[in-house]
Amino acid sequence: MHKISFIFPGYGFYNIKFLKSFFKKHTIIKNTFNEASDLLHKNIYNNFLKNNNNSIYINKNIYLLTFISSIAIYRLLNQEISIKPTVLAGHSLGQYSALVCNDNMSFREALKIITIRNKIMLLAVKNIQVLTLVVIGLNYVLVKQICSLTFLIDQVFISIINSHKQVVITGNYSAVYTAGKIFKKQFRAKIIRLPTSITSHCILLKKYKKIFSNYLNKITISTGKYPIISNHNAAIMYTIQDIYLASIKQIYKKVQWEKSIKKIISMGIDVFIEIGPGQILTNLNKKYFNVASYATSSNQKLSLVMDILKNHEKKNCFSNRS
């Protein structure tokens, strides 16, 4: 029998059109967006999905769109079928999506804490012009060596290790830009600029951990239903204290996504389902030939995932009867 892991995306590039179609087709998607609108005192649908020319607002608030969409899609799946994953994990911000879907944290309180988290990230770069780049085609060791050069040190930081050949760097705009030019011209790496005005998962945020901790202490955290992976060290969070500490460390420690996926595979997982409005994590998993990965980023893909989960439930019920 297959073992399934649910994985939740962080920031990324998403097709707004399919979110609109989800919103119109499924009441539970609409209700989740409306719930978020009431909690945040802003019309999420109008701000993100109705106004096609609102790219600046979308880029600044993409974290909300990603989080709300992931919760909405999970609720849709859970409405259609009993969901019983073996383990959950979230990439960057996606860790909060995983915590909510695992009943470690309420949707209401998660919205509060991710909004505070975003404000802290903005505060950390209040007087700094920043840039974040995805470096594709080079390994972590080489990227680290370049970022350690005298004229880049303490200005360019590795914030995410997505895979052996994909690393995210962030920090001072001119320094990161210079590093990107080196990677592109000297090492022929592919460089993608992320449309974000913050830096995340780097040492610039460490001095704000106490402030974030004070807010996090006001949030109710529960044990949850299933094992959940902390993305900064690829360890299972067993206790409430584990979740609390991991949430603090996550803001200033790099995301170890490759290690997280390898940890999950070592647990016997052979099916990954990315629950969210994109398929970045699904694409990253293509290099693992012994696992299957599916996205939920279109009606067709969502239908396929539902069929997979229904088939998994049938086999599980049959196994339990035996």
N, C-alpha and C positions, 0 to 999 in steps of 0.2 A: 504493500500500500504506500502511496506517495505521502511524503511529509511536506507541508506547505508553510511558507513564510510570507507574511505580509510586510512589504517595505513601503515607506512613505517618503516622497521627494521633498527637498528643500527648495531653494530658489532655482529658477530656471526659465526657459523660454516655452511659452504655452500658446496654443491656438485658441483664441477667445471664441471662435465660431462654434466649436463643439461644446463649450461650456454653455453657450446660449441655447443650443439644442437640448442639452441635458436639463437646463432650467425650465424650458417650455414643456418637455416631455414627461418629467417626473416630479410629482408633487413634493416628495420628500427632499429633493434637491432645492426646490423653491422655498420650502419651509425652513431649511437650514440657513439659506441666505437671508431670509427674513428674520430669523432668530438672531443671527449675527448683526443685522442692521439695527434691531431693537437694542441689543446689548451695547453696540458701539455708537448708537445715536447718529448713524449716517446710512444713507441708502446704498448698500453694497452693489445691488444690481445696476442702478443708474450710474454709479461711479466707475464700475469695472466693465460691465457688459453692454450697457445701452449706449454709452458715449464712445463711439469708435475712435474719436480723435483725442482721447484723453491719455495719451501714451506717457506723459510726464507723471501724471498721478499714478498710473498703473505701475511704472517702474519704482516709484517711491514706496508704494504699498503692496508690491507683489507678494510679500510675505503673508498678508491677509488673504489674498486671492488663493494662494497655494494651500494655506491651512484650511480655510473654509471649504474649498472644493474637495480636499481630501476627506474631510469629515463627512461631507454630503455624499460622496460616492460610497464611502464605507457604510453609511446608514442605508443607502439604497441596496447595497449587497446584503446587508444584514436583515433588511426587510423581506428580501426575496428568499433567503436561505440561511440556515443556521451555520454561522461561520466559526470554525474551530481550527485556528492555525497552531502550529507547533511553537513558533517564536515570531516576534515582531521586531522591527528596527526602523529607524527614521534617519534620513540624511539631513544633517544640519537642523534647520527648523522642523523638518519632518519628524524629529524625535518627539515633538509635542503632539503631532498628529497621532503618532503611535501610542503615546501616553493616554490620550483621550479615548481612542478606540479600544484600548485595553482596560478602561475604567480606572486608570491610575489618577486621573484628573478630570474634572468636569469641563465641558465645552466653554461654559461661562468663564471659569477661572483661567483656563488656558488662553482664552482671548485676552484677558487682562494681562497675563504675564508675558505673552509674546509682544504685546503692544509696548509694555514697559521695557522689555528686552531690546526692541527696535529703537526706542528713545535713547537708551543707554549707548547703543552702538553709534547713534548719531552724535551724542554728546562726546564720545571718545574722539571724534574727528571734526569737532566743531570748528577748529582753526586750521584744519589740514585739508588740502585737496587730495583726494584718494582715487585709486584706480585698482580694479580687480580683473585679473586675466586668467583664462584657462590655457594651460600649456599642454598641448597634445603631441605625443611622439617622443617625449624624453622621460627618463626615469627619475625617481625622487632624488637619488644620490647626486646626479648631475645638476638638477635644478637647485638643490641645496648648496652645492659647491659654488654655483654662480651667485646665488643670493648672499653668500658669505664673503664675497669680494669686498674689499675695503670701502669702495665708494657706494656700496649697496647695503652693507650691514646696518642693522637697526632701522632700516627704511623699507626693506622688502621682506615679506614674511610668507612662508608657505602656510596656507590656511586649511587646505583640503588635499588629501591623497585619495583620489577617486579610483585609480588603478595603477598598474606598473608603468603605464605610459600616459597618464593624465593627472596633472597636478594643478592646483589653483594657487595663484600668488596674489597678495594684496599689500597695500601700504601707501607710502608717499607717491603721489602721481608721477612725478618726473622720474623717480628711481624705478618704479614698477615699469614705466614706459621704456626706460633704458634697458632694463632686464629683458623685457619682451622683445626688443629689437635684437638683442644678443641671441636669444633663443631662436628667433626667426631667421636672422641672416647667417649666423655662424653654425647653427645646428639644424636648420631647416625644419624647425618645429612649427606646427599650426597654432596660431594664437587667436583666441576668441575673447573679446571684451564683454564683460558682464555689465548690464545696465543697472548698476547699483551705486549709491552714493555713500555707502557705509563699508567699513571693514569688519570682518567677523572672524572668530576662531584664531585670534592672534594676540600677542603679548600687549598690544595697545589697550586691550580691554581688561587686563588683569587688575588694574587699580580700581576698577569699578565693581569688583566682585562682591565687596561688602554691601554696596548699595543694592545690587541685585539680590543678594542674600536676604536683606531686610524685607524686600517685597515678596520674595519666594516663601519666606516664613509665614506669610499671611495666607498662602494657598494651601488648601487641603489636598494632601497626597495620600493615595491608598495603595494597597499591595497589588491590585489588578488580577487578571484572570490567567495570563500566560507569561512565559519568560519574555523579557524585553532586553534588547542589547543597547548599551551605551555607546554612542558613536565616537567618543573621544578616546576610548581605549579598547573597544571591541569586547567588553566584559558584560556578563549578564547582570542586570540590576535585580538583586534578590529582595532587597528591603526598601522601605520608605526612605531610610537614610541614604541608601545607594542612589536612589532617584534624585534626592535633594542635592547631594554632592556632585553627581554627574551633571545636573542642570546648571550648577554654578561653574564647574570647570569647562563645560562645553562652550561658554562664551569666549574664553581666551585660549583654549587648547585646540590644536588642529583636529579636523575631522578625519578619523582613520577609517574611511569607508571600505577600502580594499580589505583591511584586516577584519572588519565587521562581517563582510560577505563570506570571507574564508572561514570565520568562526561559525557562521550559520550553516555553511555547507558541511563543516566537521560534525555538526549535530545530526547529520543524516538527511538534511533538507535537499529535495530534488526539484521542487517547484517554487518559484518566486512569483508573487503577484504584486505589482506596483499599483498602489491605490492613490491616485491623484490625477491631476490634469495634464500630465505629460508622460514621456517614456524614456527619460534620460537614464534612470537607474536600470531599466530593462535593457537598454542599449549597452550599458556598461557590463551587464552580465553575459553578453554574447560570447565573451572569451572563455566562459566556463562551459565546456562541451557536455559535462555530465549533469547539467541542470537545465530546466526549462523555465523561461521567464515570460510573463504576460503583463501587458499594460491595460489600463481601463480608460484610455484617453480618446475613445470614440464609441459610438453606439455599437458598432460591429465588434470591437475589442471587448467591450463590456459584456456583450451577449456571450462571447466565447468564454470569458472568465466565469460567468454565471453557470454555464454548462459544466465547466471544470469543477466548480465547487459543488454543484448538485451531484455530479458523478462521484466526487470524493465522499459526500455525505452518504450516498447509497451504499458505497463499499464499506464505509465505517459502520453503518447500521447493520449490514450483513455480518461484518466481522464480530460485532458485539453480540449478535444473536447466536453465533457459532460458539 
